[in-house]
């Protein structure tokens, strides 16, 4: 499996200049699990808090209560990742979040606002299920789910 991953990484690195020359910002990492968990942790916090509040990320970051909830969700999701054997830097992920455009609305929020099926269960629900499996405190994410369910009259399993 690690040999197949090495081949994939080499091919991805060869394609990288072509992708970047097309105007698509891309990079290649050596650890796919880390890349996936980085994104899931960030999406859980940003998608969860922006959806629960109905606010773009800039307004979330300027509101002390929502910002605290964002930080708690980020920490909870990172704790779950650690239980899965992946170390996530909460400070690095928070820096990526604060670098987003203030008007950024995650697709989760946009889908909920439009009444479309959302990824809430695949993102927030997955973190809660894994957290419960390990006995990790995921109450902050559970509370976001409850707020989203109430705000959008939906059910997230």
C-alpha positions in Angstrom: 0.0 0.0 0.0 2.8 2.4 0.8 4.4 1.7 -2.6 1.1 2.5 -4.3 0.9 5.7 -2.3 4.5 6.6 -3.3 3.6 6.1 -7.0 0.5 8.3 -6.6 2.5 11.1 -4.9 5.1 11.0 -7.7 2.4 11.2 -10.4 0.7 14.0 -8.5 3.9 15.9 -8.3 4.5 15.5 -12.0 1.0 16.9 -12.7 1.2 19.7 -10.2 2.8 22.2 -12.6 0.1 21.6 -15.2 -2.6 22.1 -12.7 -1.1 25.2 -11.3 -0.5 26.6 -14.8 -4.2 26.3 -15.4 -4.8 28.7 -12.5 -5.8 26.1 -10.0 -4.0 26.4 -6.7 -2.9 22.9 -5.8 -0.3 21.1 -3.6 0.8 17.6 -3.0 1.0 16.1 0.5 2.7 12.8 1.6 0.0 11.8 4.1 -3.5 11.5 2.6 -5.1 10.8 6.0 -3.6 14.0 7.4 -4.9 16.0 4.5 -8.4 14.5 4.9 -8.5 15.1 8.6 -7.2 18.7 8.2 -10.0 19.4 5.9 -12.7 17.6 8.0 -11.6 19.4 11.2 -11.8 22.8 9.5 -15.1 22.0 7.7 -16.6 20.8 10.9 -15.8 24.0 12.7 -16.5 26.5 9.9 -19.4 24.7 8.4 -21.0 23.9 11.7 -20.6 27.4 13.2 -21.5 29.3 10.1 -24.6 27.1 9.5 -25.7 27.3 13.2 -25.3 31.1 13.2 -26.4 31.8 9.6 -23.3 34.1 9.3 -20.3 34.2 6.9 -17.0 33.5 8.5 -16.0 37.2 9.0 -19.0 37.9 11.1 -18.5 34.7 13.1 -14.9 35.7 13.9 -16.1 39.2 15.0 -18.7 37.8 17.4 -17.1 36.6 20.6 -19.6 33.9 21.3 -19.6 32.4 17.8 -15.8 32.6 17.7 -15.6 30.6 21.0 -18.0 28.0 19.5 -15.8 27.8 16.4 -12.7 27.3 18.6 -14.4 24.6 20.7 -15.6 22.7 17.6 -12.1 22.9 16.1 -10.6 21.5 19.2 -13.2 18.7 19.5 -12.7 17.7 15.9 -8.9 17.8 16.3 -9.2 15.6 19.4 -11.2 13.0 17.4 -8.5 13.1 14.6 -5.9 12.5 17.3 -7.8 9.4 18.4 -7.6 8.3 14.8 -3.9 8.6 14.9 -3.7 12.0 13.1 -2.2 15.0 14.8 -3.9 18.3 13.8 -2.5 21.6 14.8 -5.5 23.6 16.0 -3.5 26.9 15.7 -2.6 26.1 12.1 -6.2 25.3 11.2 -7.4 28.4 13.0 -4.9 30.5 11.0 -6.3 29.0 7.8 -9.8 29.9 8.9 -8.9 33.5 9.7 -7.3 33.8 6.3 -10.6 33.1 4.6 -12.4 36.0 2.9 -14.8 37.7 5.5 -17.7 37.0 3.1 -16.9 33.3 2.9 -20.0 31.1 3.4 -19.3 27.3 3.4 -21.2 25.1 1.0 -22.9 23.5 4.0 -24.5 26.9 4.9 -25.4 27.7 1.3 -27.1 24.3 0.9 -29.1 24.7 4.1 -30.2 28.2 3.2 -31.3 26.9 -0.2 -33.2 24.0 1.3 -30.9 21.5 -0.5 -29.6 18.3 0.9 -26.5 19.1 2.9 -23.2 17.4 4.0 -24.0 18.1 7.7 -24.2 14.4 8.6 -21.1 13.5 6.6 -19.1 16.3 8.3 -20.5 17.1 11.8 -22.2 13.7 12.2 -19.1 11.8 11.4 -17.1 13.8 14.0 -19.7 13.1 16.6 -19.9 9.4 15.8 -16.1 8.9 15.9 -15.9 11.0 19.1 -18.5 8.9 20.8 -16.7 5.8 19.7 -13.5 7.0 21.5 -15.2 8.7 24.4 -14.0 12.1 23.2 -15.9 15.2 24.2 -17.8 16.3 21.1 -20.5 18.2 22.9 -19.6 21.4 21.1 -20.3 19.7 17.8 -23.4 18.1 19.1 -24.7 21.5 20.1 -24.0 22.9 16.7 -26.0 20.0 15.1 -29.0 20.8 17.4 -28.8 24.5 16.5 -28.7 23.7 12.8 -31.6 21.2 13.1 -33.7 23.8 14.8 -32.7 26.7 12.5 -33.4 24.8 9.3 -36.1 22.4 10.5 -34.0 19.5 9.4 -32.7 16.2 10.9 -29.0 15.3 11.0 -28.5 11.7 12.0 
